[in-house]
Amino acid sequence: MLHLTNGDSVAIPLRQTTLEGDAFAWRDAYHEGPVRSGERSRLIDARAAFLSSCGWGDEDAIRDELLARDARFVDALRDGSEIVLWFEHDLYDQLQLVDVLALAGEAGFDPEQLELIEIGSFPGRPGFRGLGELNVAEIESLWPQRRAVTDEDTAGAQLAWEAVRRADPRGLVEVRLDPPASRPFLAAAFGRLLEELPGAGDGLSRTERQLLRLLADGPLLTGALFVASQDLEEAPFHGDVWILRTLEGLEGSTPLVSLTEGSAAITDAGRSVLAGEADRVELLGIDRWVGGTHLVPDAVWRWDADASQLVAPA
């Protein structure tokens, strides 16, 4: 038996349960960086280059790790091994899950071979944030909730994964408004991904806006800022490294934040953008990906949160 989950914080306690088999993590944050369309090799190459540029290691080594991850899963499917997927409701997990299910649909699998445990809450834990906060006994208690993955699951995931990888974000809106019946958490997750597009009025992503609003009351240690930002999320999904990278992206020729010795402070320019008096994209430029959408100065898709709709590049 093979247990596949979102990260080592879950894979490690899974190995400590009385459940049979081994566990491994999918290990990628698709809400950051390019998620390219086309052949899977193109996606893997793009992810390896991006993750390496973020300081996660040598590009070739990362590519080899991603390819080995894919191969381990596909080989297990083709060998007829029993596989159980363990995922939760947040954006990080939902993007991984549609990738895994789409890949399973392409590879093919036997009935009852592939099972899924997918949760958005846990009894006795108000404000549940994810599988990683559960102990070994609590993880084991989820075992009866597993269900067989169906063709409906994989077909819905393939449509959603194609939407993520499109060169424009209109597919994300389509899935958000009409999600596959088999994907109960996908509408909220895709809504959150759309909020990472520059805002219609200020050019800020939701994450950037949250950070600036928290700093508006005074400087904060970056660790405390990360925790406070996560507390504002309906389904927290960010890691501290990604929040620090977001803060660094707000520096530049006209910095919106000032970072010194583990702390962050908002600048006057940051306050102007936060008030809607200036635009983050115009002040700092942009070269960022949301899924398969490459945001550059002459092709900036924006999200109008008040109207819940896209604003196409001018």
TORLOMAR-859862 format. One record per residue (C-alpha): z, y, x; residue in one letter; residue number from 0. Coordinates in Angstrom, 3 decimals, decimal comma, always signed. Example, Ala and Ser with C-alpha at 12.3 -4.5 7.8 and 13.67 -1.06 7.14 Angstrom:
# residues 2
+----------+----------+----------+------+-----+
:       pz :       py :       px : type : seq :
+----------+----------+----------+------+-----+
:   +7,800 :   -4,500 :  +12,300 :    A :   0 :
:   +7,140 :   -1,060 :  +13,670 :    S :   1 :
+----------+----------+----------+------+-----+
***
This chain:
# residues 314
+----------+----------+----------+------+-----+
:       pz :       py :       px : type : seq :
+----------+----------+----------+------+-----+
:   +0,000 :   +0,000 :   +0,000 :    M :   0 :
:   -0,805 :   +3,521 :   +1,162 :    L :   1 :
:   +0,998 :   +6,649 :   -0,048 :    H :   2 :
:   -0,958 :   +9,891 :   +0,334 :    L :   3 :
:   +0,790 :  +13,219 :   -0,136 :    T :   4 :
:   +0,696 :  +16,928 :   +0,665 :    N :   5 :
:   +2,636 :  +17,149 :   +3,918 :    G :   6 :
:   +5,049 :  +15,553 :   +6,351 :    D :   7 :
:   +8,052 :  +16,917 :   +4,418 :    S :   8 :
:   +7,157 :  +14,355 :   +1,733 :    V :   9 :
:   +5,524 :  +11,651 :   +3,857 :    A :  10 :
:   +8,665 :  +11,204 :   +5,997 :    I :  11 :
:  +11,106 :  +10,541 :   +3,106 :    P :  12 :
:   +8,472 :   +8,354 :   +1,442 :    L :  13 :
:   +8,609 :   +6,106 :   +4,502 :    R :  14 :
:  +12,381 :   +5,896 :   +4,048 :    Q :  15 :
:  +12,205 :   +4,618 :   +0,471 :    T :  16 :
:  +12,254 :   +0,974 :   -0,580 :    T :  17 :
:   +8,638 :   +1,321 :   -1,715 :    L :  18 :
:   +6,183 :   -0,771 :   +0,235 :    E :  19 :
:   +3,495 :   +0,539 :   +2,566 :    G :  20 :
:   +2,957 :   +3,559 :   +4,764 :    D :  21 :
:   +2,620 :   +7,272 :   +3,952 :    A :  22 :
:   +0,459 :   +9,994 :   +5,415 :    F :  23 :
:   -0,228 :  +13,637 :   +4,708 :    A :  24 :
:   -3,527 :  +15,343 :   +3,854 :    W :  25 :
:   -2,589 :  +18,353 :   +6,035 :    R :  26 :
:   -4,780 :  +21,300 :   +5,195 :    D :  27 :
:   -4,199 :  +24,632 :   +3,442 :    A :  28 :
:   -7,411 :  +25,212 :   +1,505 :    Y :  29 :
:   -6,142 :  +28,493 :   +0,060 :    H :  30 :
:   -6,687 :  +29,971 :   +3,533 :    E :  31 :
:  -10,013 :  +30,150 :   +5,355 :    G :  32 :
:  -13,495 :  +28,827 :   +4,567 :    P :  33 :
:  -13,969 :  +25,867 :   +2,225 :    V :  34 :
:  -17,688 :  +25,457 :   +2,752 :    R :  35 :
:  -20,153 :  +23,847 :   +0,358 :    S :  36 :
:  -22,733 :  +21,214 :   +1,296 :    G :  37 :
:  -22,232 :  +18,080 :   +3,362 :    E :  38 :
:  -18,635 :  +17,142 :   +4,108 :    R :  39 :
:  -19,300 :  +17,456 :   +7,843 :    S :  40 :
:  -19,995 :  +21,159 :   +7,237 :    R :  41 :
:  -16,641 :  +21,533 :   +5,517 :    L :  42 :
:  -14,811 :  +19,669 :   +8,281 :    I :  43 :
:  -16,480 :  +21,760 :  +11,006 :    D :  44 :
:  -15,550 :  +24,985 :   +9,229 :    A :  45 :
:  -11,954 :  +23,901 :   +8,709 :    R :  46 :
:  -11,562 :  +22,794 :  +12,338 :    A :  47 :
:  -12,920 :  +26,088 :  +13,643 :    A :  48 :
:  -10,724 :  +28,131 :  +11,302 :    F :  49 :
:   -7,497 :  +26,215 :  +11,914 :    L :  50 :
:   -8,104 :  +26,378 :  +15,666 :    S :  51 :
:   -8,630 :  +30,144 :  +15,434 :    S :  52 :
:   -5,223 :  +30,369 :  +13,739 :    C :  53 :
:   -3,580 :  +28,693 :  +16,723 :    G :  54 :
:   -3,146 :  +25,193 :  +15,298 :    W :  55 :
:   -4,759 :  +23,497 :  +18,301 :    G :  56 :
:   -8,022 :  +22,584 :  +19,978 :    D :  57 :
:  -11,000 :  +22,706 :  +17,618 :    E :  58 :
:  -12,375 :  +19,309 :  +18,638 :    D :  59 :
:   -8,943 :  +17,697 :  +18,311 :    A :  60 :
:   -8,467 :  +19,175 :  +14,844 :    I :  61 :
:  -11,923 :  +17,983 :  +13,797 :    R :  62 :
:  -11,113 :  +14,485 :  +15,017 :    D :  63 :
:   -7,841 :  +14,526 :  +13,082 :    E :  64 :
:   -9,535 :  +15,632 :   +9,855 :    L :  65 :
:  -12,255 :  +13,019 :  +10,247 :    L :  66 :
:   -9,640 :  +10,324 :  +10,909 :    A :  67 :
:   -7,714 :  +11,443 :   +7,827 :    R :  68 :
:  -10,822 :  +11,127 :   +5,651 :    D :  69 :
:  -11,742 :   +7,782 :   +7,178 :    A :  70 :
:   -8,276 :   +6,337 :   +6,635 :    R :  71 :
:   -8,424 :   +7,171 :   +2,935 :    F :  72 :
:  -12,009 :   +6,038 :   +2,364 :    V :  73 :
:  -11,497 :   +2,828 :   +4,349 :    D :  74 :
:   -8,419 :   +2,009 :   +2,265 :    A :  75 :
:  -10,442 :   +2,522 :   -0,907 :    L :  76 :
:  -13,222 :   +0,269 :   +0,316 :    R :  77 :
:  -10,763 :   -2,374 :   +1,535 :    D :  78 :
:   -9,242 :   -2,604 :   -1,931 :    G :  79 :
:   -5,824 :   -1,379 :   -0,771 :    S :  80 :
:   -3,422 :   -0,038 :   -3,362 :    E :  81 :
:   -3,128 :   +3,737 :   -2,930 :    I :  82 :
:   -0,674 :   +6,102 :   -4,602 :    V :  83 :
:   -1,225 :   +9,872 :   -4,594 :    L :  84 :
:   +1,886 :  +12,086 :   -4,692 :    W :  85 :
:   +1,200 :  +15,740 :   -5,553 :    F :  86 :
:   +2,711 :  +18,674 :   -7,388 :    E :  87 :
:   +1,627 :  +21,679 :   -9,421 :    H :  88 :
:   +1,226 :  +24,531 :   -6,931 :    D :  89 :
:   -2,001 :  +25,930 :   -5,502 :    L :  90 :
:   -1,608 :  +24,220 :   -2,103 :    Y :  91 :
:   -1,292 :  +20,799 :   -3,710 :    D :  92 :
:   -3,858 :  +21,270 :   -6,453 :    Q :  93 :
:   -6,588 :  +22,165 :   -3,962 :    L :  94 :
:   -5,731 :  +19,136 :   -1,847 :    Q :  95 :
:   -5,669 :  +16,915 :   -4,928 :    L :  96 :
:   -9,101 :  +17,902 :   -6,225 :    V :  97 :
:  -10,480 :  +17,272 :   -2,732 :    D :  98 :
:   -8,859 :  +13,826 :   -2,563 :    V :  99 :
:   -9,970 :  +12,840 :   -6,077 :    L : 100 :
:  -13,507 :  +14,154 :   -5,526 :    A : 101 :
:  -13,746 :  +12,154 :   -2,304 :    L : 102 :
:  -12,461 :   +9,059 :   -4,121 :    A : 103 :
:  -15,139 :   +9,525 :   -6,762 :    G : 104 :
:  -17,824 :   +9,613 :   -4,082 :    E : 105 :
:  -16,457 :   +6,566 :   -2,224 :    A : 106 :
:  -15,740 :   +4,507 :   -5,347 :    G : 107 :
:  -12,680 :   +2,357 :   -6,059 :    F : 108 :
:  -11,586 :   -0,590 :   -8,146 :    D : 109 :
:   -9,772 :   -0,156 :  -11,495 :    P : 110 :
:   -5,983 :   +0,153 :  -11,032 :    E : 111 :
:   -6,413 :   +0,458 :   -7,258 :    Q : 112 :
:   -5,748 :   +4,206 :   -7,130 :    L : 113 :
:   -2,665 :   +5,688 :   -8,828 :    E : 114 :
:   -1,307 :   +9,207 :   -9,202 :    L : 115 :
:   +2,127 :  +10,790 :   -9,447 :    I : 116 :
:   +1,693 :  +14,493 :  -10,282 :    E : 117 :
:   +4,663 :  +16,628 :  -11,297 :    I : 118 :
:   +5,514 :  +20,239 :  -12,054 :    G : 119 :
:   +9,257 :  +19,870 :  -12,609 :    S : 120 :
:  +12,204 :  +17,612 :  -11,891 :    F : 121 :
:  +15,269 :  +16,960 :  -14,096 :    P : 122 :
:  +18,324 :  +18,902 :  -12,983 :    G : 123 :
:  +16,362 :  +21,155 :  -10,647 :    R : 124 :
:  +15,598 :  +24,492 :  -12,325 :    P : 125 :
:  +13,046 :  +26,441 :  -10,326 :    G : 126 :
:  +11,598 :  +23,212 :   -8,909 :    F : 127 :
:   +9,383 :  +24,053 :   -5,928 :    R : 128 :
:   +7,994 :  +20,738 :   -4,850 :    G : 129 :
:   +8,372 :  +17,160 :   -3,730 :    L : 130 :
:   +9,583 :  +18,245 :   -0,315 :    G : 131 :
:  +12,948 :  +19,359 :   -1,725 :    E : 132 :
:  +13,700 :  +15,919 :   -3,222 :    L : 133 :
:  +15,805 :  +13,312 :   -1,465 :    N : 134 :
:  +14,797 :   +9,682 :   -0,995 :    V : 135 :
:  +16,485 :   +8,481 :   -4,202 :    A : 136 :
:  +14,890 :  +11,267 :   -6,246 :    E : 137 :
:  +11,458 :  +10,442 :   -4,858 :    I : 138 :
:  +11,958 :   +6,783 :   -5,725 :    E : 139 :
:  +12,913 :   +7,764 :   -9,285 :    S : 140 :
:   +9,385 :   +9,102 :   -9,810 :    L : 141 :
:   +7,812 :   +5,696 :   -9,227 :    W : 142 :
:   +7,654 :   +4,706 :  -12,941 :    P : 143 :
:   +5,634 :   +7,878 :  -13,664 :    Q : 144 :
:   +2,595 :   +6,715 :  -11,720 :    R : 145 :
:   -0,620 :   +6,159 :  -13,645 :    R : 146 :
:   -4,047 :   +4,820 :  -12,805 :    A : 147 :
:   -6,661 :   +7,327 :  -11,659 :    V : 148 :
:   -9,667 :   +7,208 :  -13,973 :    T : 149 :
:  -13,319 :   +8,208 :  -13,798 :    D : 150 :
:  -12,338 :  +11,216 :  -15,914 :    E : 151 :
:   -9,931 :  +12,277 :  -13,159 :    D : 152 :
:  -12,522 :  +12,056 :  -10,407 :    T : 153 :
:  -15,330 :  +13,641 :  -12,447 :    A : 154 :
:  -13,102 :  +16,589 :  -13,373 :    G : 155 :
:  -11,971 :  +16,958 :   -9,780 :    A : 156 :
:  -15,553 :  +16,957 :   -8,507 :    Q : 157 :
:  -16,440 :  +19,817 :  -10,864 :    L : 158 :
:  -13,364 :  +21,743 :   -9,760 :    A : 159 :
:  -13,992 :  +21,089 :   -6,057 :    W : 160 :
:  -17,575 :  +22,307 :   -6,407 :    E : 161 :
:  -16,234 :  +25,493 :   -8,006 :    A : 162 :
:  -13,841 :  +26,054 :   -5,092 :    V : 163 :
:  -16,660 :  +25,644 :   -2,562 :    R : 164 :
:  -19,214 :  +27,886 :   -4,291 :    R : 165 :
:  -20,440 :  +30,970 :   -2,471 :    A : 166 :
:  -19,176 :  +33,126 :   -5,339 :    D : 167 :
:  -15,945 :  +32,744 :   -7,346 :    P : 168 :
:  -17,442 :  +32,567 :  -10,838 :    R : 169 :
:  -16,931 :  +28,805 :  -10,883 :    G : 170 :
:  -13,187 :  +29,339 :  -10,415 :    L : 171 :
:  -13,127 :  +31,465 :  -13,563 :    V : 172 :
:  -15,034 :  +28,814 :  -15,484 :    E : 173 :
:  -12,565 :  +26,098 :  -14,503 :    V : 174 :
:   -9,585 :  +28,355 :  -15,171 :    R : 175 :
:  -10,804 :  +29,058 :  -18,702 :    L : 176 :
:  -11,858 :  +25,471 :  -19,423 :    D : 177 :
:  -10,044 :  +23,098 :  -17,055 :    P : 178 :
:  -10,619 :  +19,334 :  -17,131 :    P : 179 :
:   -8,231 :  +17,686 :  -19,586 :    A : 180 :
:   -7,066 :  +15,369 :  -16,812 :    S : 181 :
:   -5,928 :  +18,261 :  -14,577 :    R : 182 :
:   -2,945 :  +19,891 :  -16,355 :    P : 183 :
:   -1,987 :  +22,287 :  -13,565 :    F : 184 :
:   -5,437 :  +23,371 :  -12,457 :    L : 185 :
:   -5,880 :  +26,440 :  -14,675 :    A : 186 :
:   -2,756 :  +28,103 :  -13,312 :    A : 187 :
:   -3,603 :  +27,132 :   -9,740 :    A : 188 :
:   -7,134 :  +28,525 :   -9,960 :    F : 189 :
:   -5,778 :  +31,670 :  -11,576 :    G : 190 :
:   -3,528 :  +32,108 :   -8,571 :    R : 191 :
:   -6,430 :  +31,556 :   -6,176 :    L : 192 :
:   -8,453 :  +34,247 :   -7,969 :    L : 193 :
:   -5,551 :  +36,637 :   -7,404 :    E : 194 :
:   -6,171 :  +36,297 :   -3,673 :    E : 195 :
:   -9,400 :  +38,250 :   -4,121 :    L : 196 :
:   -9,092 :  +41,997 :   -3,435 :    P : 197 :
:   -7,647 :  +43,812 :   -6,419 :    G : 198 :
:   -9,954 :  +46,015 :   -8,474 :    A : 199 :
:   -7,790 :  +49,115 :   -8,026 :    G : 200 :
:   -6,301 :  +48,804 :   -4,542 :    D : 201 :
:   -8,232 :  +46,131 :   -2,608 :    G : 202 :
:   -5,056 :  +44,112 :   -2,055 :    L : 203 :
:   -4,682 :  +40,410 :   -2,673 :    S : 204 :
:   -1,661 :  +39,467 :   -4,772 :    R : 205 :
:   +0,101 :  +38,172 :   -1,672 :    T : 206 :
:   -0,528 :  +41,423 :   +0,196 :    E : 207 :
:   +0,617 :  +43,471 :   -2,792 :    R : 208 :
:   +3,826 :  +41,479 :   -3,133 :    Q : 209 :
:   +4,642 :  +41,980 :   +0,528 :    L : 210 :
:   +4,053 :  +45,731 :   +0,378 :    L : 211 :
:   +6,134 :  +46,076 :   -2,791 :    R : 212 :
:   +9,028 :  +44,272 :   -1,146 :    L : 213 :
:   +8,737 :  +46,489 :   +1,937 :    L : 214 :
:   +8,625 :  +49,639 :   -0,189 :    A : 215 :
:  +12,419 :  +49,408 :   -0,503 :    D : 216 :
:  +12,871 :  +49,260 :   +3,263 :    G : 217 :
:  +12,112 :  +47,160 :   +6,358 :    P : 218 :
:  +12,811 :  +43,430 :   +6,257 :    L : 219 :
:  +12,962 :  +40,619 :   +8,738 :    L : 220 :
:   +9,752 :  +38,621 :   +8,371 :    T : 221 :
:  +11,719 :  +35,474 :   +7,528 :    G : 222 :
:  +13,556 :  +37,245 :   +4,716 :    A : 223 :
:  +10,290 :  +38,772 :   +3,558 :    L : 224 :
:   +8,712 :  +35,320 :   +3,351 :    F : 225 :
:  +11,583 :  +33,997 :   +1,220 :    V : 226 :
:  +11,534 :  +37,038 :   -1,070 :    A : 227 :
:   +7,774 :  +36,742 :   -1,529 :    S : 228 :
:   +8,080 :  +33,062 :   -2,448 :    Q : 229 :
:  +10,701 :  +33,952 :   -5,043 :    D : 230 :
:   +8,046 :  +36,052 :   -6,813 :    L : 231 :
:   +5,705 :  +33,077 :   -7,209 :    E : 232 :
:   +5,607 :  +31,025 :  -10,397 :    E : 233 :
:   +4,701 :  +28,022 :   -8,223 :    A : 234 :
:   +5,421 :  +28,801 :   -4,535 :    P : 235 :
:   +2,763 :  +27,476 :   -2,197 :    F : 236 :
:   +2,671 :  +29,594 :   +0,967 :    H : 237 :
:   +4,061 :  +28,669 :   +4,366 :    G : 238 :
:   +5,817 :  +31,161 :   +6,620 :    D : 239 :
:   +3,009 :  +31,045 :   +9,192 :    V : 240 :
:   +0,448 :  +32,072 :   +6,566 :    W : 241 :
:   +2,630 :  +34,943 :   +5,349 :    I : 242 :
:   +2,965 :  +36,222 :   +8,928 :    L : 243 :
:   -0,817 :  +35,974 :   +9,298 :    R : 244 :
:   -1,224 :  +37,988 :   +6,086 :    T : 245 :
:   +1,087 :  +40,662 :   +7,466 :    L : 246 :
:   -0,876 :  +40,792 :  +10,704 :    E : 247 :
:   -4,026 :  +41,295 :   +8,641 :    G : 248 :
:   -2,477 :  +44,470 :   +7,238 :    L : 249 :
:   -2,328 :  +46,010 :  +10,682 :    E : 250 :
:   -5,411 :  +47,704 :  +12,126 :    G : 251 :
:   -6,856 :  +51,126 :  +12,823 :    S : 252 :
:   -5,063 :  +52,415 :   +9,723 :    T : 253 :
:   -2,130 :  +50,002 :   +9,491 :    P : 254 :
:   -0,481 :  +49,383 :   +6,149 :    L : 255 :
:   +2,497 :  +47,695 :   +7,807 :    V : 256 :
:   +4,248 :  +47,977 :  +11,133 :    S : 257 :
:   +5,443 :  +44,755 :  +12,784 :    L : 258 :
:   +8,098 :  +44,925 :  +15,506 :    T : 259 :
:  +10,467 :  +42,292 :  +16,925 :    E : 260 :
:  +10,453 :  +39,974 :  +13,906 :    G : 261 :
:  +10,637 :  +42,677 :  +11,257 :    S : 262 :
:   +8,129 :  +44,494 :   +9,057 :    A : 263 :
:   +7,978 :  +47,962 :   +7,556 :    A : 264 :
:   +5,500 :  +49,683 :   +5,260 :    I : 265 :
:   +3,581 :  +52,710 :   +6,563 :    T : 266 :
:   +2,534 :  +55,857 :   +4,699 :    D : 267 :
:   -0,966 :  +54,395 :   +4,409 :    A : 268 :
:   +0,547 :  +51,256 :   +2,935 :    G : 269 :
:   +2,385 :  +53,308 :   +0,338 :    R : 270 :
:   -0,848 :  +55,107 :   -0,569 :    S : 271 :
:   -2,662 :  +51,825 :   -1,107 :    V : 272 :
:   +0,245 :  +50,405 :   -3,078 :    L : 273 :
:   +0,126 :  +53,464 :   -5,334 :    A : 274 :
:   -3,616 :  +53,023 :   -5,898 :    G : 275 :
:   -4,404 :  +56,253 :   -4,051 :    E : 276 :
:   -6,371 :  +54,443 :   -1,305 :    A : 277 :
:   -8,183 :  +51,127 :   -0,989 :    D : 278 :
:   -7,187 :  +48,418 :   +1,438 :    R : 279 :
:  -10,784 :  +47,246 :   +1,982 :    V : 280 :
:  -12,013 :  +50,760 :   +2,724 :    E : 281 :
:   -9,171 :  +51,429 :   +5,171 :    L : 282 :
:   -9,111 :  +48,112 :   +7,035 :    L : 283 :
:  -12,418 :  +46,454 :   +6,203 :    G : 284 :
:  -12,476 :  +42,790 :   +5,294 :    I : 285 :
:  -13,675 :  +39,488 :   +6,728 :    D : 286 :
:  -11,885 :  +36,768 :   +4,793 :    R : 287 :
:  -12,614 :  +33,674 :   +2,725 :    W : 288 :
:  -11,364 :  +32,640 :   -0,689 :    V : 289 :
:  -12,616 :  +29,088 :   -1,016 :    G : 290 :
:  -16,359 :  +29,210 :   -0,411 :    G : 291 :
:  -16,573 :  +32,948 :   -1,036 :    T : 292 :
:  -16,955 :  +34,993 :   +2,150 :    H : 293 :
:  -15,569 :  +38,483 :   +1,603 :    L : 294 :
:  -17,244 :  +41,053 :   +3,862 :    V : 295 :
:  -17,628 :  +44,827 :   +3,339 :    P : 296 :
:  -21,033 :  +44,619 :   +1,618 :    D : 297 :
:  -20,097 :  +41,606 :   -0,548 :    A : 298 :
:  -16,592 :  +42,109 :   -1,933 :    V : 299 :
:  -15,763 :  +40,215 :   -5,088 :    W : 300 :
:  -12,665 :  +41,678 :   -6,725 :    R : 301 :
:  -10,190 :  +40,515 :   -9,326 :    W : 302 :
:   -9,109 :  +42,796 :  -12,154 :    D : 303 :
:   -5,677 :  +41,409 :  -13,008 :    A : 304 :
:   -5,234 :  +43,622 :  -16,065 :    D : 305 :
:   -8,465 :  +42,427 :  -17,632 :    A : 306 :
:   -8,278 :  +38,940 :  -16,075 :    S : 307 :
:  -11,865 :  +39,136 :  -14,949 :    Q : 308 :
:  -14,048 :  +39,289 :  -11,849 :    L : 309 :
:  -15,678 :  +42,454 :  -10,586 :    V : 310 :
:  -18,934 :  +41,605 :   -8,801 :    A : 311 :
:  -19,971 :  +43,339 :   -5,558 :    P : 312 :
:  -21,583 :  +46,717 :   -6,200 :    A : 313 :
+----------+----------+----------+------+-----+
***
